[in-house]
Amino acid sequence: MKRRSLLLAAGCLSAPALLPASAGAQGKDAAGLAAEARDAARKGDLVQALALANRVVELEPKQTRSWTLRAQVQELRGEHAKSASDYGEAIRLAPAVADLWQQRGEAQFRGGKIRESIADFDRYLALVPEQKPHHWQRGISLYYAARYADGKRQFEIHQTVNSQDVENAVWHFLCTTRAESLDAARKKLIPIEGDPRVPMAQVHRLFAGKGSTREVLAAAEAASPRSRFGEPVFYAHLYLGLYYEATGDGGRAREHIFKAAERAKENGYMGDVARIHAELLRKRGGKA
């Protein structure tokens, strides 16, 4: 899937300038402190980044950029509930800014608040309805909320704007399996021919009933450990886990999902999907 996440990486943390910055103590204004916070985050010093972001909030509590900056730092620290709370303050100040609802929705999902993430994504789409076909994150949240028919529809419309994405075909398959049946999902598997990522071709063949789990792992392990698309071995374990779950092999599903979750940090939003899935399995009695 296209890695469209409005939570920005440490190297490009943003603080949108909505109003002029006011002067702060010791001659430093909020804009200067925000720049220092972003620099600290880029260097991986998230303790210092948070301390500086706290100061920015103290200086400019009525600026959405203050709360957004701290929310982003909290996300990088893995403090998802605190991040969602800060986005909530930004939303209170600027409820018509669509991206804030999207950002909070992603933070809600990362914190395991699935239904809350859907509510925020829906508010985002109410403000920018033209973005609905692009919103694969909403489809994933719908799957985990057991709204399988709605998820199936979301992945069908995503196909209209992202036609060569094996992941979209797989999540459509997963929703169809739950909403209808495994046989129906196999018959309705979206054909994909041009996804260049390893091991997506092998993943698609597996779900189509033409490949094997060995082929998926072999392709991933033979590839470069990292690419601009993420870690091939991570994606192999994630989609093998989802395949085994869809086909009723809970033990092997847990094995692969847990292996994917171990690599979550380096794999963006889909890493969070693996981590959340592993947490749900543990709550249901799965053991790593």
C-alpha positions in Angstrom: 0.0 0.0 0.0 1.1 3.6 -0.5 2.8 4.6 2.7 0.6 7.7 3.1 0.9 8.6 6.8 0.4 12.1 8.0 2.5 11.5 11.0 5.8 12.8 9.8 9.1 11.1 10.4 11.7 12.5 12.7 13.6 14.0 9.9 10.7 16.2 8.8 8.6 17.0 11.9 6.4 19.9 11.1 5.0 22.8 13.0 2.6 24.6 10.7 2.8 28.4 11.1 -0.8 29.4 11.7 0.0 32.6 13.7 3.1 34.6 14.5 5.2 33.1 17.3 5.3 35.0 20.6 8.5 35.7 22.5 9.5 33.3 25.2 11.6 33.3 28.3 15.4 33.7 28.2 15.1 35.4 24.8 13.9 32.2 23.0 10.6 32.3 21.2 8.4 29.3 20.6 9.5 29.1 16.9 13.1 28.7 18.0 12.3 26.1 20.6 10.2 24.2 18.1 13.1 24.2 15.7 15.4 22.8 18.5 12.8 20.1 19.3 12.7 19.0 15.7 16.5 18.9 15.5 16.6 16.8 18.7 14.1 14.4 17.3 16.1 14.1 14.1 19.1 13.2 16.2 17.1 10.6 18.1 17.1 12.5 21.4 13.4 12.2 22.2 13.8 13.1 25.8 15.2 16.5 24.9 12.7 16.8 22.0 9.8 16.3 24.4 11.2 18.7 27.0 11.4 21.4 24.3 8.0 20.6 22.9 6.5 20.9 26.4 8.0 24.4 26.6 6.5 25.3 23.2 3.1 24.3 24.5 3.6 26.3 27.7 4.5 29.4 25.6 1.8 29.1 22.9 -1.1 26.9 24.3 -3.5 28.5 21.8 -1.5 27.5 18.7 -2.4 24.3 17.0 1.2 24.0 15.9 2.3 23.7 19.5 0.1 20.7 20.2 0.8 19.1 16.8 4.5 19.3 17.4 4.2 17.6 20.8 1.8 15.0 19.5 4.4 14.1 16.8 7.1 13.8 19.4 4.9 11.6 21.5 4.2 9.4 18.6 8.0 8.9 18.0 8.3 8.0 21.7 5.5 5.4 21.3 3.2 7.3 23.6 0.1 6.9 21.5 -2.5 7.9 24.0 -0.7 11.1 24.8 -0.2 11.8 21.2 -3.9 11.4 20.5 -4.7 13.7 23.5 -2.5 16.4 22.1 -4.0 16.1 18.6 -7.3 16.4 20.4 -6.2 19.8 21.8 -5.2 20.9 18.3 -8.6 19.8 17.0 -10.3 21.8 19.7 -8.5 24.9 18.5 -8.9 24.1 14.7 -11.7 21.6 14.1 -11.9 22.4 10.4 -8.3 21.4 9.7 -8.9 18.0 8.2 -5.3 16.7 8.6 -5.6 16.9 12.4 -8.4 14.3 12.3 -6.4 12.1 10.1 -3.3 12.4 12.4 -5.3 11.7 15.5 -7.0 8.7 13.8 -3.6 7.2 13.1 -2.5 7.8 16.7 -5.7 6.2 17.9 -5.0 3.1 15.8 -1.5 2.9 17.0 -2.7 3.0 20.5 -5.2 0.1 19.9 -8.3 2.4 19.8 -9.7 0.9 16.7 -13.3 2.3 16.8 -12.0 5.7 17.8 -9.6 5.6 14.8 -12.6 5.0 12.5 -14.5 7.9 14.0 -11.6 10.2 13.3 -11.0 8.9 9.8 -14.7 9.5 9.1 -14.5 13.1 10.3 -11.4 13.6 8.1 -13.4 12.3 5.1 -16.4 14.4 5.9 -14.1 17.4 5.5 -12.3 16.0 2.4 -14.6 13.4 0.8 -12.5 13.2 -2.3 -9.8 11.4 -0.2 -12.1 8.4 0.5 -10.7 6.2 -2.3 -7.2 6.7 -1.0 -8.0 5.8 2.6 -6.6 2.3 3.0 -5.9 3.0 6.7 -9.6 3.2 7.3 -10.1 -0.2 5.6 -7.6 -1.8 8.0 -9.3 -0.3 11.0 -12.7 -1.6 9.7 -11.2 -5.1 9.5 -10.1 -5.0 13.1 -13.4 -3.6 14.2 -15.1 -6.6 12.5 -16.9 -4.4 10.0 -15.9 -6.7 7.2 -18.4 -5.7 4.6 -17.5 -2.1 5.1 -13.8 -2.9 4.9 -14.3 -4.9 1.7 -16.0 -1.9 0.1 -13.2 0.4 1.2 -10.6 -1.8 -0.4 -12.7 -2.0 -3.6 -12.7 1.7 -3.9 -9.0 1.9 -3.0 -8.4 -0.3 -6.0 -9.6 2.5 -8.3 -6.7 4.7 -7.3 -4.0 2.1 -6.5 -4.6 -0.7 -9.0 -1.3 -2.6 -8.7 -1.1 -3.1 -4.9 -0.9 -6.7 -3.6 -1.6 -5.6 -0.1 -4.9 -4.0 -1.1 -5.9 -7.3 -2.8 -4.9 -9.2 0.3 -6.9 -7.0 2.7 -9.9 -7.2 0.4 -9.4 -11.0 0.5 -9.3 -11.0 4.3 -12.5 -8.9 4.6 -14.3 -11.1 2.0 -13.3 -14.3 3.9 -14.9 -12.9 7.0 -17.9 -11.3 5.4 -18.6 -14.2 3.0 -16.4 -17.3 2.9 -12.9 -18.4 2.0 -14.1 -19.9 -1.3 -15.7 -16.6 -2.2 -12.5 -14.7 -1.3 -10.4 -16.9 -3.5 -12.9 -16.4 -6.4 -12.9 -12.6 -5.9 -9.2 -12.1 -5.3 -8.2 -8.9 -7.1 -5.7 -9.7 -9.9 -2.4 -7.8 -9.6 0.4 -7.9 -12.1 2.7 -5.0 -11.5 3.6 -4.7 -7.8 7.5 -4.6 -7.8 8.0 -5.1 -4.1 9.5 -8.3 -2.7 7.8 -10.6 -1.8 4.5 -9.3 -3.0 4.3 -11.4 -6.2 4.8 -14.5 -4.1 2.2 -13.3 -1.5 -0.4 -12.8 -4.3 0.3 -16.3 -5.7 -0.1 -17.8 -2.2 -3.5 -16.2 -1.7 -4.6 -17.2 -5.2 -3.8 -20.8 -4.3 -1.0 -21.0 -6.8 2.1 -20.6 -4.6 3.5 -21.7 -1.3 4.5 -20.3 2.0 8.1 -21.5 1.2 8.2 -19.3 -1.9 7.2 -16.2 0.1 9.9 -16.7 2.7 12.6 -17.7 0.2 12.0 -14.6 -1.9 12.0 -12.3 1.2 15.2 -13.9 2.6 17.0 -13.6 -0.8 16.2 -9.9 -1.1 18.1 -7.0 0.3 17.4 -6.7 4.1 15.9 -3.2 3.5 14.5 -1.4 0.6 12.6 1.8 0.1 9.5 -0.2 0.6 10.5 -1.6 4.0 11.8 -5.0 5.1 10.9 -7.9 2.8 11.1 -10.4 5.7 8.8 -8.3 7.8 6.2 -8.3 5.0 6.7 -12.0 4.4 5.9 -12.8 8.1 3.0 -10.4 8.3 1.2 -11.8 5.2 2.0 -15.4 6.0 0.4 -14.8 9.4 -2.7 -13.2 7.9 -2.8 -16.1 5.3 -2.7 -18.8 8.0 -5.3 -16.9 10.1 -7.7 -16.7 7.0 -7.2 -20.4 6.3 -7.8 -21.5 9.9 -4.3 -22.3 11.1 -4.2 -20.3 14.3 -0.9 -21.7 15.6 1.1 -20.8 12.5 -0.8 -17.5 12.2 0.5 -16.5 15.7 4.0 -17.6 14.9 4.3 -15.4 11.9 2.4 -12.4 13.3 4.6 -12.4 16.4 7.7 -12.5 14.1 6.4 -9.6 12.1 5.6 -7.6 15.3 9.3 -8.0 16.4 10.2 -5.9 13.3 7.4 -3.4 13.8 9.5 -0.4 14.7 11.2 -0.2 11.3 8.2 -0.7 9.1 5.9 2.3 9.6 2.2 2.0 9.7 2.2 -1.6 8.6 4.6 -2.3 11.5 2.0 -0.9 13.8 -0.6 -3.2 12.1 1.5 -6.2 13.0 2.1 -5.0 16.6 -1.7 -4.3 17.1 -2.5 -7.7 15.6 -0.1 -9.4 18.0 -1.5 -7.6 21.0 -5.0 -8.7 20.0 -3.8 -12.3 19.7 -2.2 -12.2 23.1 -5.5 -10.9 24.6 -7.2 -13.9 23.0 -4.6 -16.2 24.5 -1.9 -16.4 21.8 1.6 -16.6 23.2 4.8 -15.3 21.6 
